[in-house]
Structures are given as structure tokens and as C-alpha cells.
């Protein structure tokens, strides 16, 4: 076929999945067309039909049908100086293997429909002398602030991806909730499932467990809650706290039947990924913390709640 290319995998792309490779070099290629090209065997690896999640190795040959238009469809402009400083200021920890960011509320981790400004699109600014930009190994919700761990090399990316998938790294969140509960600490064991666009507690759902402790309260009006998800379900903490009758302030999706607005408090989600324990990865004590965002800190001050960062 005219225009077909055979491209060898470079060392910089060793271990990358096939779909990520095409996203990197052919950003204009739609997911639907990519999948069709795979089904019709127009894309092959070492002459064999491949899958989207096929891991590539150095030296392997990728058969690519004519995709000139897709390659040119999206032109990545040079990052603005303001965005470079913006993401550099998020860095709370850096070594040869990882970078840890304190992500602000309202900024998505990856792009999507109507989302053009996101962490993934700014990672070139965090190379810090490396040939490759750091890699995403997990995500947090757009409106949740706090810790986001990036891998600086393929080996660490694989290690962290496995650790997050198997939930061997303890993540601790802080939530400012409306209301109070009688039991000050314990575990919320309530199965979750997505129904009509919202994650809800349902008997037939997937197992979901959240460890929690109430750190401080304002009578029965507000609670500062520390929560650690022992499983990794979508919107787990938000759905579990709503189920317990203490929905998180600023949560448009999980705030019961009627959302109660308070003019004295910021109209933002008060859920912050506060710290992560990476000791299992480093073989020594390694706990990294991220400071509370201003809106969260101001709300605590307004309510007279205490928390030592």
C-alpha cells in the first residue's frame, strides 16, 4: 500500500503501550479510527496483529498505514511561560525517580471533552534535564486538590502503576463536611456502582472500603474528616461520606438531595489529597505531604476548626 511506513521503536519509548505511542506521534488519530485500523490489521507490530495495550520494546517494528493528516492535525504550541511557572510551583518533592505535585482544585489531570488545559499537557515543563517528560501513574478528580505522583522513568512508572492498582500505597485525604456522625473513627464498608452518571451505594456494587477519623467538629454542623481509601473506586470518598450523612462542602454531585450553600465559605470542593506513604516503594520511611489550598484553609479558619499541617 502506498505510503505505508515501518517504524522502529526507539529506546525513549521502551515499555510504552501501543495506544500511547500513537497518541504521542499521531495526536490527530481518533480512538475510533485507531481501533478500526487495529481490527483490520492495518497496524501491526513485528508483522503480527496487535492490541491497543500491547507493550512495545526497543527495536520492534510498527507497521503504520498512511496517516500524514493525523500527524499534522494537532500542532502543540510551545508552552506559555505562565504555564511553565504555574506547574513548576506545584512541585512539592523531586528526586531522580519521582516528582510529586500539589494539584490545585479545578485543574484536570488529563484532557477530555471541553478540557484543553490540564496537567498532562504541561508535563514537558517538568523534565528537569531528563530527555523524557514525567509520566502519569494515577489520577485524582478535577475538583480534588492535593498530591499527584509522577514517575520520571519507565521502571518507576511500572512500579508505581502496579502499587496504585494494588492499593499498597496509603493515601490520606482531608474533607470538610456538613454535619457530624456519632462514631469518630472506623471503616465505611459500602459497595459502590455508577448509576446514571453518579456513583452510589448499592448492594450489588463493587467492594469499597474507606478508613476514616473525625479530627474536629463544630457541634453537629461541620466536621473535619481524615479519610484513606483502602479500595480505589471512582469518587469513593465523596460517595461514602454522602452515604454517612456528612457530604463534602462544595460538592455539586454528592451533596444529598439539596445542596446547602454557605456564603461565608468558598464554593469549591473541600477535598484535599493531603499525604501519601511511599515507604513501600523506597524501602524506608517516606511520607510526602501537600499543604491545604487557600480556600480550604480559610474555611477552617472561618469555622474555628483546627488542623496542624
C-alpha positions as CSV (number, residue, x, y, z in Angstrom):
1,X,0.0,0.0,0.0
2,X,1.4,3.4,-1.0
3,X,2.5,5.5,1.9
4,X,2.8,2.6,4.4
5,X,5.7,3.1,6.9
6,X,7.7,0.7,9.0
7,X,9.0,2.5,12.1
8,X,11.3,1.0,14.7
9,X,10.6,1.6,18.4
10,X,13.2,3.9,20.0
11,X,14.7,3.5,23.4
12,X,12.8,6.5,24.7
13,X,9.6,4.6,24.0
14,X,10.6,1.3,25.5
15,X,7.7,-0.2,27.5
16,X,5.1,2.3,26.3
17,X,1.7,0.9,25.3
18,X,0.8,1.0,21.6
19,X,-2.2,3.3,22.0
20,X,0.0,5.8,24.0
21,X,2.7,5.6,21.2
22,X,0.2,6.6,18.6
23,X,-1.3,9.4,20.8
24,X,2.3,10.7,21.1
25,X,3.3,10.7,17.5
26,X,-0.1,10.9,15.7
27,X,-2.2,13.1,18.0
28,X,-4.9,13.7,15.4
29,X,-5.7,10.0,15.1
30,X,-9.2,9.4,16.7
31,X,-9.7,6.5,19.0
32,X,-12.4,5.1,16.7
33,X,-10.2,5.1,13.7
34,X,-7.2,3.7,15.6
35,X,-9.3,0.8,16.8
36,X,-10.6,0.1,13.2
37,X,-7.0,0.1,11.9
38,X,-6.2,-2.5,14.6
39,X,-9.2,-4.6,13.8
40,X,-8.4,-4.6,10.0
41,X,-4.7,-5.4,10.7
42,X,-3.5,-2.2,9.1
43,X,-1.4,-1.6,12.2
44,X,0.9,-4.4,13.2
45,X,3.9,-4.9,15.5
46,X,6.7,-7.1,14.1
47,X,4.3,-8.3,11.4
48,X,1.6,-9.5,13.8
49,X,-1.8,-8.1,14.6
50,X,-1.5,-6.0,17.8
51,X,-3.8,-4.8,20.6
52,X,-4.2,-1.3,21.9
53,X,-2.5,-2.2,25.2
54,X,0.4,-4.1,23.6
55,X,3.7,-3.0,25.3
56,X,6.4,-2.0,22.9
57,X,10.1,-2.9,23.2
58,X,13.1,-1.2,21.7
59,X,13.7,-2.4,18.1
60,X,10.3,-3.7,17.4
61,X,8.8,-2.6,14.0
62,X,5.4,-0.9,13.8
63,X,3.5,-1.0,10.5
64,X,1.8,2.3,10.0
65,X,-0.7,3.0,7.2
66,X,-0.8,6.5,5.6
67,X,-1.5,8.9,8.5
68,X,0.0,12.1,7.3
69,X,-3.1,14.1,8.1
70,X,-3.4,12.7,11.6
71,X,0.2,13.5,12.3
72,X,-0.3,17.1,11.4
73,X,-3.8,17.5,12.7
74,X,-2.7,18.8,16.1
75,X,0.2,21.1,16.5
76,X,1.4,21.5,20.0
77,X,2.4,25.1,20.6
78,X,5.3,26.0,22.8
79,X,4.2,26.2,26.4
80,X,3.5,29.7,27.7
81,X,5.9,31.0,30.3
82,X,3.0,31.5,32.7
83,X,2.0,27.8,32.4
84,X,5.6,26.7,33.0
85,X,5.9,28.7,36.2
86,X,2.4,27.5,37.2
87,X,3.2,23.8,37.1
88,X,6.7,24.3,38.5
89,X,5.2,26.0,41.5
90,X,3.1,22.8,42.2
91,X,6.2,20.7,42.8
92,X,6.5,19.7,46.5
93,X,9.1,16.9,46.1
94,X,11.5,15.8,43.4
95,X,14.2,13.1,43.1
96,X,15.7,11.0,40.3
97,X,12.6,8.7,40.2
98,X,9.5,10.8,41.0
99,X,8.0,14.2,41.1
100,X,5.1,15.0,43.5
101,X,2.8,17.8,42.7
102,X,0.2,19.7,44.9
103,X,-2.5,20.0,42.3
104,X,-5.0,22.8,42.6
105,X,-8.7,22.3,42.7
106,X,-10.4,22.9,39.3
107,X,-7.5,21.6,37.2
108,X,-7.9,18.3,35.4
109,X,-5.2,15.7,35.3
110,X,-5.9,14.7,31.7
111,X,-7.7,16.3,28.7
112,X,-11.2,15.4,27.6
113,X,-14.3,17.0,26.2
114,X,-14.1,20.8,26.5
115,X,-10.9,20.3,28.6
116,X,-7.8,21.8,27.0
117,X,-5.8,22.9,30.0
118,X,-4.6,20.0,32.1
119,X,-1.6,18.6,34.0
120,X,-0.8,16.1,31.2
121,X,-0.4,19.0,28.7
122,X,2.1,20.7,30.9
123,X,4.5,17.9,31.7
124,X,7.1,19.0,29.2
125,X,7.9,21.7,31.7
126,X,8.9,19.1,34.3
127,X,11.7,17.3,32.5
128,X,14.4,19.0,34.7
129,X,17.2,17.8,32.5
130,X,15.7,14.4,31.5
131,X,15.2,13.5,27.9
132,X,11.6,12.3,28.7
133,X,8.9,14.2,30.4
134,X,7.5,12.5,33.6
135,X,4.6,10.0,33.3
136,X,1.2,10.0,34.9
137,X,0.7,6.9,37.1
138,X,-2.6,7.7,38.8
139,X,-5.3,10.4,38.8
140,X,-7.3,12.5,41.2
141,X,-10.6,14.2,40.4
142,X,-10.5,17.6,38.7
143,X,-12.0,19.4,41.7
144,X,-10.0,17.5,44.3
145,X,-6.7,19.2,45.3
146,X,-3.5,17.7,46.5
147,X,-0.9,15.1,45.9
148,X,-0.3,13.8,42.4
149,X,2.7,11.5,41.9
150,X,4.6,11.4,38.6
151,X,7.2,8.9,37.5
152,X,10.5,10.2,35.9
153,X,11.4,6.9,34.2
154,X,9.8,3.8,32.8
155,X,10.9,1.5,35.6
156,X,9.4,3.7,38.3
157,X,6.3,4.2,36.2
158,X,5.7,0.4,36.1
159,X,6.4,0.1,39.8
160,X,4.0,2.9,40.8
161,X,1.3,1.9,38.4
162,X,1.3,-1.6,40.0
163,X,1.3,-0.1,43.5
164,X,-1.6,2.2,42.8
165,X,-3.5,-0.6,41.1
166,X,-3.0,-2.9,44.1
167,X,-3.6,-0.2,46.7
168,X,-0.3,-0.8,48.5
169,X,0.4,2.9,49.0
170,X,-1.7,4.6,51.7
171,X,-3.2,7.9,50.6
172,X,-4.8,10.3,53.2
173,X,-7.4,12.8,52.3
174,X,-8.9,15.7,54.3
175,X,-12.5,16.5,53.8
176,X,-14.6,19.4,55.3
177,X,-18.1,18.0,55.6
178,X,-21.6,19.3,56.6
179,X,-23.0,17.6,59.6
180,X,-21.5,15.1,62.1
181,X,-21.5,11.4,62.9
182,X,-21.6,9.6,66.2
183,X,-18.7,7.2,65.6
184,X,-15.5,9.3,65.5
185,X,-13.4,6.7,63.6
186,X,-13.8,3.4,61.8
187,X,-14.3,2.0,58.4
188,X,-17.1,2.6,55.9
189,X,-17.8,-0.6,54.1
190,X,-20.4,0.1,51.4
191,X,-20.3,-1.3,47.8
192,X,-20.3,1.3,45.0
193,X,-21.5,1.3,41.5
194,X,-22.0,4.0,38.9
195,X,-25.7,4.6,38.1
196,X,-27.0,7.3,35.7
197,X,-23.7,9.2,35.9
198,X,-23.3,9.1,39.7
199,X,-21.6,6.6,42.0
200,X,-24.0,5.3,44.6
201,X,-24.0,2.8,47.4
202,X,-25.8,-0.3,46.1
203,X,-25.8,-3.9,47.4
204,X,-24.7,-5.3,44.0
205,X,-21.9,-2.8,43.6
206,X,-18.1,-3.4,43.9
207,X,-16.5,-3.7,47.3
208,X,-15.4,-0.3,48.6
209,X,-13.8,0.4,52.0
210,X,-12.8,3.8,53.4
211,X,-11.0,4.2,56.7
212,X,-11.9,7.5,58.4
213,X,-11.4,9.6,61.5
214,X,-13.2,12.8,62.6
215,X,-10.4,15.2,63.6
216,X,-12.6,18.1,64.8
217,X,-16.2,19.3,64.7
218,X,-18.4,22.4,65.0
219,X,-21.1,20.9,67.1
220,X,-23.3,18.9,64.8
221,X,-22.9,21.4,61.9
222,X,-19.5,20.7,60.4
223,X,-16.8,18.0,60.6
224,X,-13.1,17.9,59.5
225,X,-12.6,14.3,58.4
226,X,-9.4,12.3,57.6
227,X,-10.1,9.6,55.1
228,X,-8.0,6.9,53.5
229,X,-9.5,4.7,50.7
230,X,-8.5,1.1,51.1
231,X,-10.0,0.3,47.7
232,X,-9.8,2.5,44.6
233,X,-13.4,3.2,43.4
234,X,-14.3,6.3,41.4
235,X,-15.5,9.1,43.7
236,X,-15.2,6.7,46.6
237,X,-14.7,9.2,49.5
238,X,-17.3,11.6,48.1
239,X,-19.9,8.9,47.8
240,X,-19.1,7.3,51.1
241,X,-19.3,10.5,53.1
242,X,-22.6,11.4,51.5
243,X,-23.8,7.9,52.4
244,X,-22.8,8.5,56.0
245,X,-24.8,11.8,56.1
246,X,-21.7,14.1,56.0
247,X,-21.4,15.3,52.4
248,X,-18.3,17.3,51.5
249,X,-18.7,21.1,51.2
250,X,-18.7,22.4,47.7
251,X,-19.5,19.0,46.2
252,X,-22.2,19.6,43.5
253,X,-22.5,15.9,42.7
254,X,-22.6,14.2,46.2
255,X,-24.4,16.6,48.5
256,X,-27.6,14.8,49.2
257,X,-31.0,15.9,47.8
258,X,-30.5,19.7,48.5
259,X,-27.2,21.4,48.5
260,X,-26.8,23.9,51.3
261,X,-24.7,26.9,50.4
262,X,-22.9,29.0,52.9
263,X,-21.9,32.5,51.9
264,X,-19.1,32.6,54.4
265,X,-17.4,29.5,52.8
266,X,-15.8,29.1,49.4
267,X,-17.9,27.5,46.7
268,X,-15.3,24.9,45.9
269,X,-14.9,21.2,46.7
270,X,-13.3,20.8,50.2
271,X,-11.5,17.5,49.5
272,X,-7.7,17.5,49.6
273,X,-5.2,14.7,49.0
274,X,-3.1,15.6,52.0
275,X,-0.3,12.9,52.2
276,X,1.0,9.7,50.7
277,X,3.1,7.0,52.2
278,X,5.7,5.8,49.7
279,X,7.7,3.8,52.2
280,X,6.8,0.5,50.4
281,X,8.5,1.9,47.2
282,X,11.6,3.4,48.8
283,X,12.3,0.7,51.4
284,X,12.5,3.4,54.1
285,X,10.1,5.9,55.7
286,X,8.9,8.2,53.0
287,X,5.8,10.3,53.7
288,X,5.1,13.3,51.5
289,X,2.6,16.0,52.4
290,X,0.9,18.7,50.4
291,X,-0.3,22.0,52.0
292,X,-4.0,22.8,52.1
293,X,-5.3,25.1,49.3
294,X,-6.2,28.6,50.4
295,X,-10.0,28.1,50.1
296,X,-9.8,25.1,52.4
297,X,-7.6,26.8,55.0
298,X,-9.8,29.9,55.0
299,X,-12.9,27.8,55.6
300,X,-11.3,26.1,58.6
301,X,-10.3,29.5,60.0
302,X,-13.9,30.8,59.5
303,X,-15.4,27.8,61.3
304,X,-12.8,27.7,64.0
305,X,-11.6,24.2,63.2
306,X,-8.0,23.3,64.0
307,X,-5.6,21.4,61.9
308,X,-1.8,21.4,62.1
309,X,-0.2,21.0,58.7
